[in-house]
Amino acid sequence: MTPQYDELIAVLEKEFELCTQMVALLQKEKDVIVSLDPESLEQLLREKEMVISGIRFCDESRERILASLGFADRTLSEVAQVAEDDYREQLTGLASKFRAIVSSISELNRFNSMLIDKSLQYVKTSFNFLDSLGIQPQRKVSVEA
């Protein structure tokens, strides 16, 4: 069983590293949203997609390993409680780190969503103001939309 636990820990550490990158991107996204820079936002979205793909790959690997260990559909904390002694402390530590980073990601996503809503409201108000003056701003639709 030891190689499977080692593989699980390696996947979890890689996934945590990717989640840390996601936190950095979400913090950067906050600034990009406020600056209303569409090119920077598109670049940031591409970077986030790459990180998300990596996280998905790690999730699939983690689920496969957990199933092979007989822990399908169990949380990391539950697995840590019944893991072999040599791995229990490592898994417990990783579970704690994941709880913290998932909370950070959730909070940053919530904050960025509010910023996006405010930015959209600002853009709509600006368009309406220009329209009321008889100015027809050029509308550019992104291929991403």
N, C-alpha and C positions, 0 to 999 in steps of 0.2 A: 504493500500500500504506500510506502514511502515515496516512490517516484510520482505517484498521482498527487499526493499532498504537495510535493515540491512543484509540480506542474501547476497546481491550483494556485499556490502562493505566487508563482511567477506571473501567471495571468492576472491575478488580482493586483499585483504591484504595477503591471503595465496599464491596467485599466485605471488605477488611481492616478498614475502619471498623466494619462489622457484627460481625466476629470480635472486635474490641476491645470492643464492647458486650457480646458474649457472655461474654467473660472477666469483665467487671464484674458481670454477672448471676450467673455461677457463683460468684464470690467472695461476693456477697450471699446466694446460695442456701445457702452454708455456714452463715452466721449464722441464717438462717431455719429451717434443718433443726434446728439445735441448740436454737432457741427453741421448737420444736414448735408454731408458730403456723400453723394451717391456712389462715386467710384470707390471710396474707402469702404463704404458699407457693402458693396458687391464683393470686394476682396475679402472682407471679414467674413461674409457669408460662405465664401468658398473655403476659407480656413476652418470655419465651424463644421462644415459638411465633412471635411477630411477627418477631423477629430471624432465626429459622430460616427463615421464609418468604422474607425478604429475601436470605438467603444462597443459598437454592435458586434464586431468580430470577437472582442474579448468576452462579451456577454454570452455569445454562442459557445465559445470555448469553455467558459466557466460552467455553463449549464451541462455541457457534455461531460466534463470532468466530475461534476457533482453527481450526475446520474450514474457514472461508472463507479463512484464510491458508495452508491446507494443512498444519496442525499438529494434526490430530485425534489424540487419544489420546497426546499428548506432555505431559510435565510442563512446568511453567513454567521450570524450570532448563534443560531441553532446548531450549525455545523461545528463551530468552535467549541461548543459545550461538550460534544461527544467525540471530538477529534482525538487522535493519539496524543499522548502527553507532550511529545516533542513539538507538536504543531499548535497545540491549544492556545498558547500565549500569543504566537504570531497571528493566528486567525482572529483572536479576540481584539488585538491591536488594530488589525486591518478593518474589522467591522466597525470599530469606533471611529477610525479615520474616514471611512465611507459615510457614516452617519453625518459627520461634520461637513464633509465636502458636498454631499447631496443637499444638505440644508443651505449651504452657500449658493450652490447653483440655482436652487429653487428661488431663493430670495433675489438673486441678481436677475433671473428671468422675470420675476414679478415686477421688479423695479424698471427693467428695460421695456417691458410691455406698457407700463404706465407712460414712460417717456415717448414711446412710439405713438400711443394714443394722443398725447399732447402735441406731438409733432404733426400728426395728421390733422388734428383740429386746427393748428396754426396754418398749415398749408391750405386747408379748405377755406378758412376765414380770409386768407390773403387772396385766393382766387375769387371769392365772392366780392371782396372789396374792389379788386381790379375790374371785375365784371360790372359792378355798379357804376364805375366811372366810364364804362364803354370800352375798356381795354380788354382785348381777347388774348390772354397769355397763351403762348405756344405750349401745348400739352405733349409731353414726350412719355410714351408708355414703354416701360422696361420690358425686355424679353423675359425677365424673371417673373413678371406680374401675372 
